[in-house]
């Protein structure tokens, strides 16, 4: 399996390549990236590092975020409808007001995740 060093992608490069039609960015290293409000519908970021990234209000509908390290990231108000977050690291992640309708959270530990006012996969609003 390739190392992360071979897949380093700056936020600006990711956005340019996404705009050009590319969707596969597996094992990208985007720690601390500013992707606030980005439209990344259907993106594949499987096994990527997005520690402390700003994804506030981002459109991540249908995204593959399985095995992604999103610890300490801000996804408040993000649209994650139908996204796959299987085994994602959401330690100290802010998902307040995020839409997780029909998202796959299998084997994901949400114990230290801020889910206040988030729409959960079953459509119910999370109560803090």
N, C-alpha and C positions, 0 to 999 in steps of 0.2 A: 504494500500500500504506500502511495507517495507521502512524503512528509509535508507538514504545513508550510515549510520554507519554500516549497515548489508552487504553492498555491496562494501566496500573499496577494491580496487584492485591496487596493485603496478604495475608500468609499466612492470617490469620483470615478474611478475606473469601473467599479461595479455598476454604477448608474449608467455610464456610457455604454457598456457592453449589454446591459439589460435593455436599454433603449434601442439598441441595434438588433434585438431579438433573442439574445442569449438568455437562457434560464438556469443552466447548471453551473453552480458555483460551490460545489462540494469541497469541504475542507478549506474554505476561505479563512483568512486570519484578519478579522475586522474588530479587534479589541479597541473599545473606546470610539468607534466610528460614529459620525453624525449622519444618521439616515432619517432624521425627523421629517415626518410627512411624506416619505418616499412611497411611490406606488410600485410595489414589487409583487404584484399578484401572480401566484403560481411559481415563484422562485424556488429553486432547490439549493438550500444551504446546509444540507446534511453534513454532520460532523464538523461544522465550522465553529470558530471561536469568536463570539460577539460579547465578551465580558465587558460590562460597563458601557455598552453601546447605547446611543440615543435613537430609539425607534418610536418615539412619541408620535401617535397619530398615523403611523405607517399603515399602508394597505398591504397586508400579508395574507390575503384570502387564498386558500388552497396551497399555501407554501409548505415545503417539506423542511421542517426544522427539527427533524429527529436527530438525537444525539448532539444537539447544538448546545454549546455553553453560553447561556444567556444570563449567567449570574451577575447580579448588580446592574442589569440593563433596565432601561426605562421604556416600557411598552405601554405606557398609560394611553388610553384612548385608541390603541391600535385595533385594526380590524383583522382578526385571526380566524374568521369563519372558515370552517373546513380545513384548517391547517393541521398538519401532523407534527405534534410535539412529543412523540414517543421518546422516553428516556432523556428529554431535554433537561439541562441543569438550570433550574429557575430559582436558585438560592438567592434570596434577597432581591428578587426581580419585582419591578413595579408593573403590575397588570391592572391597576385601578381603571375602571371605566372601559376596559378592553372588551371586545366582542369575541367570545370563544365559542359561539354557537356551532355545534357539530364538529368542533375541533377534537382531535385525538390526543388525549392526555395520558395514554397508557403508560404505566410504570414511571410516571413523572411525580417527583416529590414536591408538593405544593405547601409544605408546612411553614416555610419562612417567606412565602410569596405574598405580596400585597394584592389581594383580589377585591378590594372594596369597590362595590358597585359594578363589578364585571358581570357580563352576561356569560353564564356557564354553558358548557356543551349541551345541556338539556334545555336551554332557553331560560332558565331561572336566573334571577338577579342574585348575586352573591351578597349575603348579609354579613357585615363585619362583626 
